[in-house]
């Protein structure tokens, strides 16, 4: 499996040196060029449509710093990542993750290479703030990325963020994404990813989307989720997954659950499944959602 690890640090410095009116095009046609197929799959145009929507706007909505907003402070962040050998670390993490799946070329039979990007997060973005400085995307097999506002907290969790998005790459080759994904499928997708990351690099460093939920909160959330697993309207599914605060930011109707409730439920459900069945997280990643949920019907009452 070929790894295409985009060395974005030189690109950021080049973009910062350009006049403001040239930065967007550099971002589109240089920095995002390796991800063009990903954006096309997501129906995001490189040339802005009549409403102004393009890859610059779409990426900023994920929490990535906009080309026009990049400052000396952001270049300092790029230097911090470079000083911590973050691009070399990313490549090593990806190799370690690949090694966990001995039949990866069969599992990802349609994918000949993995393109990965490490990007600077916008520290003023509300979603980045609530995610404590980092996030990622791995929803299109063959392409994944991590957005980070580098500091001691986020740099320690970078390996887990990469492993989380890598697991999506495997899982979505096994069970492809669909726009009518139901809540049960989504919580398993995210639970597998965070469980894989924890198994690789330490449960003590799991993301705030799981760690912020205590046992008492989890039991209350399970009561809300257990009869809603077949919901497949994405706006409603997203509200359960992301919680009320993020749902409101994204224009969804809140459903009275806390931040990233679906991620936390999925993580604990997958942990329950692994303990009950004795399967490894690698085996579980290649297990149908229906089988996992069927084995865990008692999870909702424990």
C-alpha positions in Angstrom: 0.0 0.0 0.0 1.6 3.3 -1.1 1.4 6.2 1.3 1.1 9.7 -0.2 2.0 11.9 2.8 1.5 15.5 1.6 4.3 17.7 3.1 2.0 20.7 3.7 4.5 22.6 5.8 6.4 24.0 2.8 3.1 24.7 1.1 1.8 26.8 4.0 4.9 28.9 4.0 4.6 29.4 0.2 1.0 30.3 0.5 1.7 32.8 3.2 4.2 34.5 1.0 1.7 35.2 -1.7 -0.6 38.2 -2.0 -4.0 37.7 -0.5 -5.7 37.6 -3.9 -3.6 34.7 -5.0 -3.8 32.5 -1.9 -7.2 30.8 -2.6 -6.0 29.5 -6.0 -2.8 28.3 -4.5 -4.8 26.5 -1.8 -7.1 24.9 -4.4 -4.7 23.9 -7.1 -1.6 23.1 -5.1 -2.4 22.2 -1.5 -5.8 20.5 -2.3 -4.8 19.0 -5.7 -3.9 15.6 -4.2 -7.3 15.5 -2.6 -9.2 16.5 -5.8 -10.9 13.1 -6.1 -12.1 13.3 -2.5 -13.6 16.7 -3.0 -15.2 15.6 -6.3 -16.7 12.6 -4.5 -18.2 15.0 -1.9 -19.6 17.2 -4.8 -17.4 20.1 -3.7 -16.3 22.3 -6.7 -12.9 23.7 -7.1 -14.3 26.7 -9.0 -16.9 28.5 -6.9 -20.5 28.2 -7.9 -23.0 31.0 -7.9 -23.3 30.9 -4.1 -19.6 31.1 -3.7 -19.3 27.5 -2.5 -16.0 25.9 -3.3 -13.2 23.8 -1.7 -12.0 26.9 0.2 -15.4 27.4 1.8 -16.0 23.7 2.4 -12.6 23.2 4.1 -13.1 26.2 6.3 -16.4 24.7 7.4 -14.5 21.6 8.7 -12.4 23.9 10.9 -9.3 24.4 8.6 -7.7 27.8 8.6 -8.8 29.8 5.5 -6.0 30.9 3.1 -6.9 34.6 3.5 -6.7 34.3 7.3 -3.2 32.7 7.6 -0.9 34.8 9.7 2.6 34.7 11.1 1.0 32.9 14.1 -0.1 30.1 11.9 3.3 29.8 10.2 4.7 29.4 13.8 2.3 26.6 14.3 3.6 24.9 11.1 7.1 25.3 12.5 6.0 23.7 15.8 4.7 20.7 13.8 7.9 20.5 11.9 10.0 20.7 15.1 8.0 17.8 16.5 8.6 15.7 13.3 4.8 15.5 12.8 4.9 14.6 9.2 7.4 11.8 9.8 5.4 10.7 12.8 2.2 10.6 10.7 3.9 8.4 8.1 5.1 6.0 10.8 1.6 5.9 12.4 0.0 5.0 9.1 2.6 2.2 8.5 1.9 0.9 12.0 -1.9 0.9 11.3 -1.5 -0.8 8.0 0.6 -3.5 9.7 -2.4 -4.3 11.9 -4.4 -5.5 8.9 -2.4 -8.3 7.2 -4.8 -8.6 4.3 -5.1 -4.9 3.7 -4.6 -5.2 -0.1 -7.6 -7.5 -0.2 -9.6 -5.5 2.3 -9.0 -2.2 0.4 -8.9 -3.9 -3.1 -10.1 -0.8 -4.9 -7.5 1.5 -3.2 -3.9 1.5 -4.5 -2.6 4.3 -2.3 -3.5 6.3 0.8 -3.3 10.1 0.6 -2.9 11.8 3.9 -2.7 15.5 4.8 -1.9 17.3 8.1 -3.4 20.7 8.1 -3.6 23.7 10.5 -6.9 24.1 12.3 -8.5 27.5 12.8 -8.2 28.1 16.6 -11.1 30.6 16.4 -13.4 28.1 14.8 -16.2 27.1 17.2 -16.1 23.4 16.2 -12.3 23.3 16.7 -12.7 24.9 20.1 -15.3 22.4 21.3 -13.1 19.5 20.0 -10.2 20.9 22.0 -8.0 21.8 19.1 -8.1 19.0 16.6 -10.4 17.0 14.3 -10.1 14.8 11.2 -11.9 13.4 8.2 -11.6 10.0 6.7 -14.9 9.4 5.0 -13.7 8.8 1.5 -11.5 5.7 1.1 -8.1 6.6 -0.2 -8.0 10.0 1.4 -7.8 11.2 5.0 -6.7 14.2 6.9 -6.2 15.6 10.4 -6.6 19.3 11.3 -4.6 20.4 14.4 -3.9 23.5 16.4 -0.6 22.3 17.8 0.0 22.4 21.5 1.1 19.8 24.2 -2.5 18.4 24.5 -3.1 18.0 20.7 0.3 16.8 19.8 0.1 14.0 22.3 -3.2 12.9 20.6 -2.0 13.2 17.0 -1.3 9.5 16.7 -4.8 8.6 17.9 -6.4 11.1 15.5 -4.5 9.6 12.6 -5.3 6.0 13.7 -9.0 7.0 14.1 -9.3 8.3 10.5 -7.2 5.4 9.2 -9.7 3.0 10.7 -12.5 4.7 8.8 -10.5 4.0 5.6 -10.7 0.2 6.3 -14.2 0.2 7.6 -15.7 2.2 4.7 -14.2 -0.2 2.2 -15.9 -3.0 4.2 -19.2 -1.2 4.7 -19.3 1.8 2.3 -20.7 5.1 3.5 -24.3 5.9 2.5 -26.3 9.1 2.9 -29.1 7.2 4.5 -26.8 5.7 7.1 -28.8 4.9 10.2 -27.8 5.8 13.8 -26.8 2.3 14.7 -24.4 2.1 11.7 -22.9 5.5 12.5 -22.2 4.8 16.2 -20.5 1.6 15.2 -18.4 3.4 12.6 -17.1 5.9 15.1 -16.9 3.4 18.0 -14.6 1.2 16.0 -12.4 4.1 14.9 -11.8 5.4 18.4 -11.4 1.9 19.9 -8.8 1.1 17.3 -7.0 4.4 18.1 -7.1 3.6 21.8 -5.8 0.0 21.3 -2.9 1.4 19.2 -1.8 4.4 21.3 -3.5 4.4 24.7 -7.0 4.8 26.1 -5.8 7.6 28.3 -5.4 9.8 25.2 -8.8 9.2 23.6 -10.6 12.2 22.2 -12.8 14.6 24.1 -15.7 13.3 22.0 -15.5 10.2 24.2 -13.7 11.3 27.4 -16.2 14.1 28.2 -19.0 11.6 28.9 -19.0 10.0 32.4 -20.7 6.7 33.4 -23.8 8.5 34.7 -24.2 10.5 31.5 -23.6 7.5 29.4 -26.4 5.6 31.0 -28.8 8.5 30.4 -27.7 8.8 26.8 -28.2 5.1 26.2 -31.9 5.5 27.2 -32.3 8.1 24.5 -30.4 6.1 21.8 -31.7 2.5 22.3 -35.0 3.1 20.5 -33.6 5.3 17.8 -31.0 3.1 16.2 -32.9 2.8 12.9 -33.3 6.5 12.3 -31.8 7.2 8.9 -32.6 10.9 8.2 -29.1 12.3 8.2 -30.0 15.6 9.8 -31.5 13.7 12.7 -28.7 11.1 12.9 -26.2 13.9 13.0 -28.0 15.5 15.9 -27.7 12.3 17.9 -24.0 11.8 16.9 -22.7 15.3 17.5 -24.9 16.4 20.4 -26.9 19.6 20.8 -24.1 22.2 20.8 -22.6 21.0 17.5 -26.0 20.3 16.0 -27.0 23.9 16.5 -23.8 25.1 15.0 -24.5 23.0 11.9 -28.1 23.9 11.6 -29.6 20.7 12.9 -32.4 20.2 15.4 -31.1 19.4 18.9 -32.3 16.1 20.5 -31.3 16.8 24.1 -28.0 14.9 24.2 -24.6 16.3 25.1 -21.5 16.9 23.0 -20.7 14.0 20.7 -23.0 11.6 22.5 -23.0 9.2 19.5 -19.3 8.9 19.5 -19.2 8.1 23.2 -22.0 5.5 22.9 -20.3 3.9 19.9 -17.0 3.7 21.8 -18.5 2.0 24.8 -20.6 -0.3 22.8 -17.6 -1.5 20.8 -15.7 -2.0 24.0 -18.6 -4.0 25.3 -18.6 -6.1 22.1 -14.9 -6.8 22.2 -15.1 -7.9 25.9 -18.2 -10.1 25.3 -16.9 -11.8 22.1 -13.2 -11.9 22.7 -12.6 -10.5 19.2 -9.8 -8.1 18.5 -10.5 -4.6 17.3 -9.1 -5.5 13.9 -11.6 -8.4 13.6 -14.4 -6.2 14.8 -13.5 -3.6 12.1 -14.3 -6.3 9.5 -17.5 -7.5 11.2 -21.0 -6.4 9.9 -22.7 -3.7 11.9 -25.8 -5.9 12.2 -23.7 -8.7 13.8 -22.2 -6.3 16.3 -25.5 -4.8 17.3 -27.1 -8.2 17.6 -24.4 -9.3 20.0 -24.9 -6.2 22.2 -28.6 -6.0 22.8 -28.0 -6.2 26.5 -25.6 -3.2 26.3 -28.5 -0.8 26.4 -29.7 -2.2 29.8 -26.3 -2.4 31.6 
